């Protein structure tokens, strides 16, 4: 049965307008992004089928394009809409941090970085640029690698830090494997960047490794 034949109180769009988005299930929210169903299935039924196929909302939103496009009723436009929704959420969170809490404690930076890096299928090395009050003034993904590594060039980190006129930085990268233990290469590049940035009076507050829902802080473990 088409959604337009459902009682008004059960239609996802009307529920959002009347009760707010928080009142909707995962499938109903997903249905709104899909916009319509496929032949013989409403948008909500299609959304439920996708959630069942992928196993969870997180797995669905982080699936790659070939897997998405292999689903019945999904084409490039719908895949693009999902990617846009995920990126909008990341940017919304990032923008809020610019006027949000101070980032000089590992806990504050951890929440931000989990949202940005946890589900990347490849390794990414990032910098959070902070002002003198340790508020976020910029965030960049500087180097992108493979599933088990990303090359880091201190000269580029230094150049970007000066462009942002940062007083301090927090270094970060993810481990797609989920393993949090820093490698010898991680410790080596941390020391190199700390020493290079110290020459221009920029302090490295921390280096955070993001795994699957957890983080490793160099600062908390006395490694910086």
N, C-alpha and C positions, 0 to 999 in steps of 0.2 A: 504494500500500500504506500502510495506517495505521501510525503510529509504533509503536503497541503490538505490531505484528508484527515490528518490527526486532529484531536482536540487542540484548541489554541494554546491551552496551558501546558501542553506537552511538546510544542514545537520549539526547537533549540533557539531560534532567533527571538521569538516572543518571550521565552524564558529569560534570556539575557536582558532584554529591555525591561522586564517586569521585576526580576529577582536578582539580577547581576550575574556575571560570568561564573562566579564561584558556585552557583547553584547547579551548574551543568556537570555531567559526567565527562570523563576523558573522551568517550566516543562522541558525545554531543558537541564538545568543543572542536574536535577534529572534523566533524561533519560541517560545521560552519566554515572552516578553512577550505574544505573540499568544494563547498558551494552547491553541489548536486550529487546525486547518486549515479548509478549505472543502470543498464537495462535490467529491469526486474528487481532492483534493490534501491531503497532510499539512501540518502547520504549517511544517515545514522547506521543503517545496516552495513553499508560499505565500510564505514569507520570501524564498526565492531569486527568485521571480518579482517581488516588490516591489523587491528590490535591483537587478534587471535593469531594471525599468521606470524607477526613479528615477536610476539611474546610479551611485550611491554611497550608503554609509550616511549620510554627512553630509547629502546632498541629501534623502534619505528622511526623516530626523528633523526637518529644517527646512522640509519642505513644508507648505503651508497646508491648512486643513481641506477646502476644495472638492476639491483634488487628491487628498487621502487618501480622501475618501468616494467619489471616482470610480473607485476600484479595486475589482475583484471580490473579494468576501470580506471587505471592510473596512466596518465600521459605526461609529457614534459612540462606542461603548464601546471599541473597539480604538484609535481615534484618541485618545481621552482617556487610555488607558493609556500610549501612546507619549509624549504630552505630559507626563504625570506622571513618567515615567522620566527624561526630559531635565531637568525641573525638579529632581528629586531629585539628579541628578548635579551640577547647578549649586550647590544648597544644600550638598551634601556638601563640595564644594571650598571654598565660601565659609566654612563652619564651621571647616574645617581651618586656614584662614588666620588665624583669630582667635587661635590659639596657635602659629602658624607663624612664618616669618621676618619680620624687620623690613622695612617697606615704604618705606624712605627712598631706595631706589635704583630707577631706572626699570625695571630688569630684573625685579625681584620683582613690582612692580605690573603689568607687562606680561603676565606669565603668567596672573595672576588675571583681568585684564580681557579677555583674549582668550577665556577660557572663558565669561565672562559675556555678552559683547557681539558677538562676531565674526559670528554668524549672524542677528542681528536684521534683519528686512526694512525697518525704519523707524529713524529716528534717535532715540537715547536719550541724555539727559544725566544723568550719575551723579556721586555723590560717595562717596569712601572717607574715612571719618572715623577719625582715628588718635589714640592717646593720646600722652603725653609721650615714650614710648619708640618711637613710630612703629609700634605694633602696631594692627592693625585692630580697631576697636570697633563699626563699623557700615558698612553699604553700602546705598545707596538709589538707585533710579531716580527722579530728581526731575521730569524733564520728558520727555515723549514727543512726537515730532513726526511728520513724514512721511518720505518717502524721501530728501529733500534738506535737511531742517532741523528744528530744534526750538527754540522760544522759551525763553530762560533768564531767570529773574527773580532778581536778586541778593538782594532782600529775603528770598525764600523759602530761598535757599541759606544765608544768614546765620542765619535762624531755626532751620533744621534742624541747623546746625553747633552752635549754642548748646544745643539740646535734647540733643545727644549729648555735650555737654561735651568736645568735641574740642580737642586742642592743635594739630593740623595736619590738612590735608586734601589729597587728591589728586583733582583734577577729571578727568573723562573723558567722552568721547562717541564714538560710532561714526559712520563714514561708510559707509552701505550700498553706495555705488558702488565701494568699495574704494580710492578715491583718498585718499592720506594727507596731502597738502599742506594745511596750515591756511589757512582763508580769512581775509580781513580781519576778518570778524565774529567768527571764533574768537579772533583775537588781541585784539580789542577787549574781548570779554566776559571773557577771561582777566585782562586788566589791571584791569577794573572789580571783578571778584571778589577779586583779590589785594589791591587797595587797601581794599575794604570789610571784608574779613576781618582785615586788619592793624590796623584800628581796635579790634578786640576781642582782639588778641594771638594770632590764629590764623594760622599760616603756611601758604601754599599751596606744597606741595613740587613739584608738577608738574601739568601738564594733558596727558593722553594721548589721542591719537586712535587709535581701533581701526579697521583696515581688514580686508582679506581675508587673515588670517594674519600680518599685520605691524602694527606700531604706530609712531606718531610721538610723540616725547617733547619737549615744550616745554623742559623742563629741559636735556636733552641738546643742544638747538639754541640755548641761550642766550636763550630767549624768555620766561623767567620769573624 
